[in-house]
Amino acid sequence: MLHGAADDREEPTLVTFTLEDAPGNGTLPKVVESGFDRVPPHRRAEAFRMNSRGWDGQMKNIVRHVTGSAKAAPPAPSQAQ
């Protein structure tokens, strides 16, 4: 599990990783991030959008790693506020 916050004054979100059995002797990785209800309302939608994009990229990197593809996904572009 990971905890993260964009600002030291904010309550961090909680990230949980689980691995489940999948058909064909495979493994299904899952990432769940919770705690967005504690992110300040004016930042909540943007935080959710940015974090979701980041985790999508990381899951693609995991697939590339497991399947032996050498090329990692480029990092998600950050948007300064």
PEVENMO-V888642 format. One record per helix or strand of 3 or more residues. SS is the DSSP state (~ for helix, > for strand). FROM is the first residue (numbers start at 1). TO is the last residue. Records with the same first field share a line. If there is no record, write none. Layout:
SS = FROM-TO ; FROM-TO
This chain:
> = 2-4 ; 13-22 ; 26-34
~ = 36-38 ; 41-67
